[in-house]
Amino acid sequence: MATLREAGKPLCIADLQPSPVDDSQNAAIAIGSLEKVISDYDHQLAKATLEIETDEEHVAAAIQVARKSEIENPGLVVKLREASRLPKYQPDYDFSLGPTPLVEDVLKQVHPIRTVVRVLRGHGLMSLSDGKTDEAVLDAIAILRWSEHLAKEPLMVNYLVSVALFGEAADLAASCIYAEDASLEMRSELVRMFEDTPLADHFAKTLDTELAFGISSFDSFPLSRFQFMLGELSDYIDVFSEMKSIAKMPTGLAPSTSPKEGLFTALAWPSFASSLASLRRSQAKARALQILATWQTLGSDTAISIDDLGLPESVCTDPFDGSSMKLTVVGDSIAIYAVGQDMVDNDGSVDDERDIGISP
């Protein structure tokens, strides 16, 4: 604990309380004023996709709802994009609550962002179908910004939702790049945004906040100061340090079992390992986007290899197993992927996520 304190790390839930931010700079306030509109959108989308079975049908339904929304709320998408550009996203979490009520509060307040992203994704798909790729690029960038807002918030639950949103942003961005008709300015901005996203830093910060939450959880137990519990807490702190060390490595996943034998560490370790795998998935998609963009810039030669693209090793390395990212020809284009969590090359099977990447 002393080492963490000296390093300035949060040691309890109260330490997670952020400094106040002006309402005009707070993205949470901005979307709060649109709560009814985006909630209505969510209900319409849920109704339209209730009996949907295929991805193609889901896309068609999302586009249909987006068109209806464009007529009924013509300024909504612009407002959501503008809100994503605000410097802070600060929901009114009550950090005086105990651990369980705080998690419940976070789960409640994360829902509006998920709906915001559904609106932006639907508009992006609609724009692509209409040949307005620059508009779809703006939507992909906005989704990425919302993902980053959540990634900076405390607790693993926010991080995991941010990873899901990052995947939505990456998939829409891939569709925009594959379309090959975005303006050079917008395409360059899109690629730069994914290059600059500090994915590993977000994960490390999440571990710090999750540890503070865990310490508060220990303190809430009636027997927290008994020697047995103090030993459990020590092991719990140690596994966070171990996970941060693994995450700092450029590639690889966590062992399936905890390096410590404590009861609480054994229960917590699988969720940490799963979260690290989520980080690797995000890294794989970000690298695949950079590889695709460079491949197109160099002439879209399907006979070229990744090694011929002149990209840094950090971009060309599979974040799962440390091998090279994979490239396979699909029609007159290419799919780019990493092996995925099973560490097996499934020939670019990205639709079922056995491999992780992008495909036309």
C-alpha positions in Angstrom: 0.0 0.0 0.0 2.8 2.4 0.9 4.4 1.9 -2.6 1.1 2.7 -4.3 0.6 5.7 -2.1 4.1 7.0 -2.9 3.4 6.5 -6.6 0.2 8.7 -6.3 -2.1 5.8 -7.2 -5.7 5.8 -6.0 -6.2 3.6 -2.9 -10.0 3.8 -2.4 -13.2 4.8 -4.2 -13.0 8.3 -2.8 -9.7 8.8 -4.6 -11.4 8.3 -7.9 -13.4 11.5 -7.5 -12.4 13.8 -10.4 -11.9 17.5 -10.3 -15.0 19.5 -11.2 -15.5 20.4 -14.8 -17.7 23.2 -16.2 -21.0 22.0 -17.7 -20.1 23.5 -21.0 -17.1 21.3 -21.3 -18.7 18.1 -20.1 -19.9 15.6 -22.8 -22.1 13.8 -20.2 -24.2 17.0 -19.8 -24.4 17.5 -23.5 -25.9 14.1 -24.2 -28.1 14.4 -21.1 -30.1 17.1 -22.7 -30.8 14.7 -25.6 -31.8 11.8 -23.4 -35.4 11.5 -24.7 -34.5 11.7 -28.3 -31.8 9.1 -28.1 -33.9 6.9 -25.9 -36.7 7.0 -28.5 -34.1 6.1 -31.2 -33.1 3.1 -29.1 -36.7 1.9 -28.8 -37.2 2.2 -32.5 -34.0 0.3 -33.3 -34.9 -2.5 -30.8 -38.3 -2.8 -32.4 -36.9 -2.9 -36.0 -34.3 -5.6 -35.1 -36.5 -7.7 -32.9 -36.8 -10.7 -35.3 -33.6 -10.0 -37.2 -31.4 -13.1 -37.8 -28.6 -12.1 -40.2 -26.0 -9.3 -40.1 -27.3 -8.0 -43.5 -30.8 -7.7 -42.1 -29.5 -5.9 -39.1 -27.6 -3.4 -41.2 -30.7 -2.8 -43.4 -32.8 -2.2 -40.3 -30.3 0.1 -38.8 -30.2 2.2 -42.0 -34.0 2.3 -42.1 -34.2 3.6 -38.5 -31.4 6.1 -39.2 -33.3 7.5 -42.2 -36.4 8.0 -40.1 -34.4 9.7 -37.4 -32.8 12.0 -40.0 -36.2 13.3 -40.9 -37.6 13.5 -37.4 -34.4 14.9 -35.7 -32.2 16.4 -38.4 -29.6 17.9 -36.1 -29.2 15.0 -33.7 -26.1 13.4 -35.3 -24.3 16.8 -35.5 -25.0 17.4 -31.8 -23.6 13.9 -30.9 -20.5 14.5 -32.9 -20.0 17.9 -31.3 -20.5 16.4 -27.8 -17.8 13.8 -28.5 -15.3 16.6 -29.1 -15.8 18.1 -25.7 -12.7 17.7 -23.5 -14.3 15.8 -20.6 -16.9 13.2 -20.1 -17.8 13.3 -16.4 -21.1 11.6 -15.3 -22.3 12.5 -11.8 -21.1 9.3 -10.1 -21.5 9.3 -6.3 -18.1 8.3 -5.0 -19.4 8.3 -1.5 -21.4 5.1 -2.2 -20.1 1.7 -1.3 -18.6 -0.6 -4.0 -21.7 -2.3 -5.1 -23.9 0.8 -5.4 -21.1 2.5 -7.3 -21.0 -0.3 -9.9 -24.8 -0.1 -10.2 -24.5 3.6 -10.8 -21.8 3.1 -13.5 -23.9 0.5 -15.3 -26.9 2.8 -15.3 -25.0 5.8 -16.6 -23.0 4.0 -19.3 -26.2 3.1 -21.2 -26.7 6.5 -22.9 -23.3 6.3 -24.6 -24.1 2.9 -26.0 -27.3 4.5 -27.5 -25.4 7.5 -28.8 -23.1 5.0 -30.6 -26.0 3.2 -32.1 -27.3 6.5 -33.5 -23.9 7.3 -35.0 -23.3 3.8 -36.4 -26.7 3.8 -38.0 -26.0 7.2 -39.6 -22.6 6.0 -40.7 -24.1 2.9 -42.4 -26.8 5.0 -44.1 -24.1 7.5 -45.3 -22.0 4.7 -46.8 -25.1 3.3 -48.6 -25.7 6.7 -50.0 -22.1 7.2 -51.2 -21.4 9.9 -48.6 -18.3 8.3 -47.2 -16.9 11.5 -45.6 -20.1 11.7 -43.5 -19.5 8.1 -42.4 -15.9 8.9 -41.5 -17.1 11.7 -39.2 -19.4 9.2 -37.5 -16.5 6.6 -37.1 -14.3 9.4 -35.5 -17.1 10.4 -33.2 -17.6 6.8 -32.0 -13.9 6.5 -31.4 -14.0 9.7 -29.3 -16.9 8.3 -27.2 -14.9 5.2 -26.7 -11.9 7.2 -25.5 -14.2 9.2 -23.1 -15.3 5.9 -21.5 -11.8 4.4 -21.4 -10.7 7.3 -19.2 -13.5 6.7 -16.7 -12.9 4.5 -13.6 -13.6 0.8 -13.2 -13.3 -2.2 -15.5 -17.0 -2.0 -16.6 -16.4 1.3 -18.3 -13.3 0.0 -19.9 -15.0 -3.1 -21.3 -17.8 -1.0 -22.8 -15.2 1.4 -24.3 -13.5 -1.6 -26.0 -16.9 -2.6 -27.5 -17.3 0.9 -28.8 -13.8 0.9 -30.2 -14.7 -2.2 -32.1 -17.7 -0.4 -33.6 -15.6 2.5 -34.6 -12.9 0.3 -36.2 -15.5 -1.7 -38.2 -17.1 1.5 -39.5 -13.7 3.0 -40.2 -12.7 -0.2 -42.2 -15.9 0.1 -44.3 -15.0 3.8 -45.0 -11.4 2.9 -46.1 -12.5 -0.1 -48.2 -15.0 2.2 -50.0 -12.0 4.1 -51.4 -14.0 7.3 -52.1 -13.4 9.3 -48.9 -11.6 12.7 -49.4 -7.9 12.5 -48.7 -8.3 14.9 -45.8 -11.0 12.9 -44.1 -9.3 9.6 -44.7 -6.0 10.9 -43.3 -7.7 12.2 -40.2 -9.4 8.8 -39.7 -6.2 6.8 -39.9 -4.4 9.3 -37.7 -7.0 9.0 -35.0 -6.6 5.2 -34.8 -2.8 5.6 -34.8 -2.8 8.0 -31.9 -5.2 6.1 -29.6 -3.3 5.1 -26.5 -4.9 1.7 -26.0 -2.4 0.2 -23.6 -2.3 3.4 -21.5 -6.1 3.2 -21.1 -5.9 -0.4 -19.9 -3.2 0.5 -17.3 -5.2 3.3 -15.9 -8.2 1.1 -15.7 -6.2 -1.4 -13.6 -5.3 1.4 -11.2 -8.9 2.4 -10.7 -10.1 -1.1 -10.4 -7.5 -1.8 -7.7 -8.8 1.2 -5.8 -12.3 -0.2 -6.1 -11.0 -3.6 -4.9 -9.3 -2.1 -1.9 -12.5 -0.4 -0.9 -14.3 -3.7 -1.3 -11.9 -5.4 1.0 -12.3 -2.6 3.6 -16.1 -3.1 3.5 -15.8 -6.7 4.7 -16.4 -7.1 8.5 -13.2 -9.2 8.9 -11.0 -7.0 6.7 -8.4 -6.4 9.4 -7.9 -10.1 10.3 -4.5 -11.5 9.3 -6.0 -13.8 6.7 -7.8 -11.0 5.0 -4.7 -8.8 5.0 -2.8 -11.6 3.3 -5.6 -11.8 0.7 -5.4 -8.1 0.1 -1.6 -8.3 -0.3 -2.0 -11.1 -3.0 -4.7 -9.0 -4.7 -2.5 -6.0 -5.0 0.3 -8.2 -6.3 -1.7 -9.6 -9.1 -2.6 -6.1 -10.4 1.1 -5.4 -10.6 1.6 -8.7 -12.4 -1.2 -7.9 -14.9 0.2 -4.5 -15.6 3.6 -6.0 -16.3 2.0 -8.5 -18.8 0.0 -5.7 -20.5 3.2 -3.6 -21.0 4.6 -6.3 -23.2 3.9 -5.7 -26.9 2.3 -9.1 -27.4 0.8 -12.0 -25.5 -2.1 -13.0 -23.2 -2.3 -13.6 -19.5 -1.9 -17.1 -18.1 -5.2 -18.9 -17.5 -4.7 -19.1 -13.7 -3.6 -16.5 -11.2 0.1 -16.3 -10.2 -1.2 -16.1 -6.6 -3.2 -18.6 -4.7 -5.5 -16.3 -2.7 -9.3 -16.9 -3.0 -10.0 -13.3 -4.2 -7.2 -13.3 -6.7 -8.4 -16.6 -8.1 -11.9 -15.1 -8.6 -10.7 -11.9 -10.1 -7.9 -13.1 -12.4 -10.1 -14.5 -15.2 -11.8 -11.1 -15.6 -8.4 -9.4 -15.8 -7.2 -11.9 -18.3 -10.3 -11.4 -20.4 -9.9 -7.7 -20.3 -6.3 -8.0 -21.5 -7.5 -10.1 -24.4 -9.9 -7.3 -25.2 -7.0 -4.9 -25.3 -5.2 -7.2 -27.8 -8.3 -7.3 -30.0 -8.4 -3.5 -30.1 -4.7 -3.3 -30.9 -5.2 -5.9 -33.7 -8.0 -3.9 -35.3 -6.1 -0.6 -35.0 -3.0 -2.1 -36.7 -5.1 -3.7 -39.4 -6.6 -0.3 -40.3 -3.1 1.2 -40.6 -2.0 -1.7 -42.8 -5.0 -1.4 -45.1 -4.6 2.4 -45.5 -0.9 2.0 -46.4 -1.6 -0.9 -48.8 -4.1 1.3 -50.6 -1.7 4.3 -50.7 1.0 2.1 -52.3 -1.3 1.0 -55.1 -3.5 -1.8 -53.8 -1.3 -4.6 -55.2 -2.7 -7.9 -54.0 0.7 -9.6 -54.6 2.4 -7.5 -52.0 3.2 -8.7 -48.5 3.0 -6.8 -45.2 6.8 -6.7 -45.0 6.8 -4.8 -48.3 4.7 -1.9 -46.9 7.6 -0.2 -45.0 5.5 0.1 -41.8 7.1 0.0 -38.3 7.4 -3.4 -36.6 5.0 -2.2 -33.9 2.2 -2.0 -36.5 3.0 -5.2 -38.3 3.2 -7.4 -35.2 0.3 -9.6 -34.2 -0.5 -8.5 -30.6 -1.6 -12.0 -29.6 1.3 -14.2 -30.5 4.1 -11.8 -31.7 4.2 -13.2 -35.3 3.5 -10.9 -38.3 0.0 -9.6 -38.9 -1.6 -11.7 -41.7 -2.9 -10.6 -45.1 -5.1 -12.6 -47.4 -6.6 -11.7 -50.7 -10.4 -11.2 -50.9 -11.6 -10.5 -54.4 -9.7 -7.5 -55.6 -9.0 -6.3 -52.0 -7.4 -7.8 -48.8 -8.3 -8.8 -45.3 -5.8 -8.1 -42.5 -5.9 -9.9 -39.3 -4.3 -11.3 -36.2 -4.6 -14.9 -35.0 -7.0 -14.1 -32.1 -7.3 -15.5 -28.6 -7.0 -19.2 -29.7 -3.6 -18.4 -31.2 -4.6 -20.3 -34.4 -4.5 -18.8 -37.9 -8.0 -19.5 -39.2 -7.3 -18.0 -42.7 -8.9 -14.6 -41.9 -12.1 -15.7 -40.3 -12.9 -12.3 -38.8 -16.7 -12.5 -39.1 -16.9 -15.0 -36.3 -13.9 -13.4 -34.5 -11.8 -16.6 -34.5 -9.3 -14.2 -36.2 -9.3 -10.5 -35.3 -9.1 -7.9 -37.9 -10.9 -6.4 -40.9 -12.2 -7.7 -44.2 -14.1 -6.2 -47.2 
